[in-house]
Amino acid sequence: MSVTSETNVSCKLCGASQPFPTWSTVNVTLNPELKTKLLKGELTRFVCEKCGWSGEVLYPLRYHDMSKHFMIWLWPDAGEPDTTDMPTEKLEHEYRFRLVATRNDLIEKILVFEHNMDDRVVELVKLRLWAQSAEQGTPYQGTILFSKTSRDAQGEEKMQFRHLKESDPESLSVPFDFYHRTRESLSGRLPPPESEQGKWLRVDKEYAKTLASHSR
């Protein structure tokens, strides 16, 4: 089930304090309306009742999709969350458990899993995009996030990414075959499911770098 409570948050502009609802658990299978609010930023957006200032409030939030069999724990604090009391062993074996530090990372993981993709492969695709941009002399300066798949006018399936940078974000597009080829290149090298079963993993750029070094 979804679990919420209230905490007092002070406005960063005028300093006024007011109650703010926080969600320690969001079960989007039982409460699908919360998914829409999360993706829109409503669950983490503070709006000051006194001066009208608004901004993001990050707090530990565990996202649970029972139908897709995954949990993602947004953990913006230092260190690692205490997962000893999490009943991971009681869940089905195909469950994936992930830790992320930002709301953008949380949303990206949701989109990757909803597209029935392997986030480990997606992170390696992103790493290769970083490498290619550097080789071309125009290295990406911001964050690359998977957003969706689509088809072009010729019917070719594409992977769409957002490149978030200081100036306006830009869209990146690569053939979906790039994902398949990357996955094939990792054949026999990806950690077997049983080795990661029940573990809360940070599958990010550093994870991809380790994976790439083991693939050489």
C-alpha positions as CSV (number, residue, x, y, z in Angstrom):
1,M,0.0,0.0,0.0
2,S,1.0,3.7,-0.3
3,V,2.1,5.4,2.9
4,T,2.1,9.1,3.5
5,S,2.7,11.5,6.4
6,E,3.3,15.2,7.0
7,T,6.4,17.2,7.8
8,N,7.0,20.9,8.2
9,V,8.9,22.5,5.4
10,S,10.2,26.1,5.4
11,C,9.9,28.3,2.3
12,K,13.4,29.0,0.8
13,L,12.2,32.5,-0.2
14,C,10.2,33.9,2.7
15,G,11.0,31.4,5.5
16,A,7.4,30.6,6.3
17,S,6.8,27.0,7.5
18,Q,3.9,24.9,6.6
19,P,2.9,21.2,6.5
20,F,4.0,19.2,3.5
21,P,2.8,15.7,2.6
22,T,5.6,13.1,2.1
23,W,5.2,9.6,0.7
24,S,7.5,6.9,2.1
25,T,5.9,4.4,-0.2
26,V,4.0,4.9,-3.5
27,N,2.3,1.7,-4.8
28,V,1.2,2.6,-8.3
29,T,-0.6,-0.7,-8.8
30,L,-3.0,0.0,-5.9
31,N,-3.0,3.8,-6.3
32,P,-2.4,4.5,-10.0
33,E,-3.3,8.1,-9.6
34,L,-0.1,8.7,-7.6
35,K,2.0,7.7,-10.6
36,T,0.6,10.6,-12.7
37,K,1.2,13.0,-9.8
38,L,4.7,11.7,-9.3
39,L,5.6,12.0,-13.0
40,K,4.2,15.6,-13.0
41,G,6.3,16.4,-10.0
42,E,3.3,17.1,-7.8
43,L,4.5,14.7,-5.0
44,T,7.7,16.6,-4.6
45,R,6.6,20.1,-5.3
46,F,6.4,22.6,-2.5
47,V,4.2,25.7,-3.0
48,C,4.4,28.3,-0.3
49,E,1.0,29.4,0.9
50,K,2.3,32.8,2.1
51,C,4.4,34.1,-0.9
52,G,3.7,31.6,-3.7
53,W,7.3,30.4,-4.2
54,S,7.5,26.8,-5.4
55,G,10.4,24.4,-5.5
56,E,11.3,20.7,-5.3
57,V,11.5,18.9,-2.0
58,L,13.4,15.7,-2.2
59,Y,12.8,13.0,0.5
60,P,13.1,9.2,0.6
61,L,10.4,7.7,-1.5
62,R,9.9,4.1,-2.4
63,Y,8.1,3.4,-5.8
64,H,6.5,0.0,-6.1
65,D,5.0,-1.4,-9.3
66,M,3.5,-4.8,-8.5
67,S,2.4,-5.5,-12.1
68,K,5.9,-4.8,-13.6
69,H,7.7,-6.4,-10.6
70,F,10.1,-3.6,-9.6
71,M,10.8,-1.2,-6.7
72,I,12.8,2.0,-7.0
73,W,13.9,3.7,-3.9
74,L,14.6,7.5,-4.2
75,W,17.2,8.1,-1.6
76,P,18.6,11.7,-1.8
77,D,20.3,11.5,1.6
78,A,23.9,10.6,2.2
79,G,24.8,7.0,2.7
80,E,22.6,4.0,2.0
81,P,19.1,3.2,3.3
82,D,18.6,0.4,5.8
83,T,17.1,-2.4,3.7
84,T,17.4,-5.2,6.3
85,D,13.6,-5.1,7.0
86,M,12.6,-5.1,3.4
87,P,10.7,-8.3,2.5
88,T,12.6,-8.8,-0.8
89,E,12.8,-12.6,-0.3
90,K,9.0,-12.8,-0.2
91,L,8.6,-11.2,-3.6
92,E,8.8,-13.1,-6.9
93,H,12.2,-13.8,-8.2
94,E,12.0,-11.6,-11.2
95,Y,11.7,-8.4,-9.1
96,R,14.2,-5.7,-9.6
97,F,15.3,-3.4,-6.8
98,R,17.0,-0.1,-7.6
99,L,18.4,2.9,-5.6
100,V,18.5,6.4,-7.2
101,A,19.5,9.8,-5.9
102,T,17.3,12.2,-7.9
103,R,13.7,12.5,-9.1
104,N,15.0,12.5,-12.7
105,D,16.8,9.2,-12.1
106,L,13.6,7.8,-10.6
107,I,11.5,8.8,-13.6
108,E,14.0,7.4,-16.0
109,K,14.1,4.0,-14.2
110,I,10.3,3.9,-14.3
111,L,10.2,4.6,-18.1
112,V,13.0,2.0,-18.8
113,F,11.2,-0.7,-16.9
114,E,7.8,0.2,-18.4
115,H,9.4,-0.3,-21.8
116,N,10.5,-3.8,-20.7
117,M,14.1,-2.9,-21.1
118,D,17.2,-3.8,-19.1
119,D,18.4,-0.7,-17.3
120,R,21.9,-2.1,-17.2
121,V,22.1,-2.2,-21.0
122,V,20.5,1.3,-21.2
123,E,23.2,2.7,-18.9
124,L,25.9,1.2,-21.1
125,V,24.2,2.6,-24.2
126,K,24.4,6.0,-22.5
127,L,28.0,5.5,-21.7
128,R,28.7,4.8,-25.3
129,L,26.9,7.9,-26.3
130,W,29.1,9.9,-23.9
131,A,32.2,8.3,-25.5
132,Q,31.1,9.0,-29.0
133,S,30.4,12.6,-28.3
134,A,33.9,13.0,-26.8
135,E,35.5,11.3,-29.8
136,Q,33.6,13.7,-32.1
137,G,35.0,16.7,-30.1
138,T,31.7,17.8,-28.7
139,P,31.3,16.0,-25.4
140,Y,28.0,16.1,-23.7
141,Q,28.1,18.5,-20.7
142,G,25.0,17.6,-18.8
143,T,22.9,14.5,-17.9
144,I,21.6,12.0,-20.4
145,L,18.2,10.4,-19.6
146,F,16.2,7.8,-21.4
147,S,12.7,9.1,-22.2
148,K,10.9,6.8,-24.7
149,T,11.0,4.8,-27.9
150,S,9.4,6.0,-31.1
151,R,9.4,5.3,-34.9
152,D,10.6,7.7,-37.5
153,A,8.9,8.4,-40.9
154,Q,10.5,5.2,-42.3
155,G,9.1,3.1,-39.5
156,E,12.5,2.6,-37.8
157,E,12.3,2.2,-34.1
158,K,14.4,4.7,-32.1
159,M,15.5,5.3,-28.6
160,Q,14.9,8.8,-27.4
161,F,17.0,10.5,-24.7
162,R,17.0,14.0,-23.1
163,H,20.3,15.8,-22.7
164,L,19.9,18.1,-19.7
165,K,22.4,20.9,-19.6
166,E,22.7,24.5,-18.4
167,S,21.2,25.8,-21.6
168,D,18.0,24.4,-23.1
169,P,17.8,20.6,-23.0
170,E,18.1,18.8,-26.3
171,S,16.7,15.5,-27.6
172,L,19.0,12.7,-28.7
173,S,17.9,9.8,-30.9
174,V,19.6,6.5,-31.7
175,P,18.4,3.4,-33.6
176,F,16.9,0.9,-31.2
177,D,19.2,-1.6,-32.9
178,F,21.9,0.1,-30.9
179,Y,20.3,-1.3,-27.7
180,H,20.1,-4.8,-29.2
181,R,23.7,-4.7,-30.4
182,T,24.9,-3.5,-27.0
183,R,23.0,-6.3,-25.2
184,E,24.5,-8.8,-27.6
185,S,28.0,-7.5,-26.9
186,L,27.3,-8.3,-23.2
187,S,26.2,-11.8,-23.9
188,G,27.5,-14.0,-21.1
189,R,29.0,-11.0,-19.2
190,L,25.9,-9.5,-17.5
191,P,25.7,-10.7,-13.9
192,P,23.3,-13.6,-13.8
193,P,19.8,-12.8,-12.3
194,E,20.4,-15.0,-9.2
195,S,23.6,-13.0,-8.3
196,E,21.6,-9.8,-8.1
197,Q,18.3,-11.2,-6.8
198,G,17.0,-9.3,-3.8
199,K,19.7,-6.7,-3.9
200,W,19.1,-3.0,-4.0
201,L,21.5,-1.8,-6.8
202,R,22.6,1.6,-8.0
203,V,22.6,0.9,-11.8
204,D,24.1,4.2,-13.0
205,K,27.0,5.6,-14.9
206,E,29.5,4.1,-12.5
207,Y,27.8,0.7,-12.7
208,A,28.1,0.9,-16.5
209,K,31.8,1.8,-16.3
210,T,32.4,-1.4,-14.2
211,L,30.3,-3.4,-16.6
212,A,32.3,-2.1,-19.6
213,S,35.6,-2.8,-18.0
214,H,34.6,-6.4,-17.4
215,S,33.4,-6.7,-21.0
216,R,36.8,-6.0,-22.5
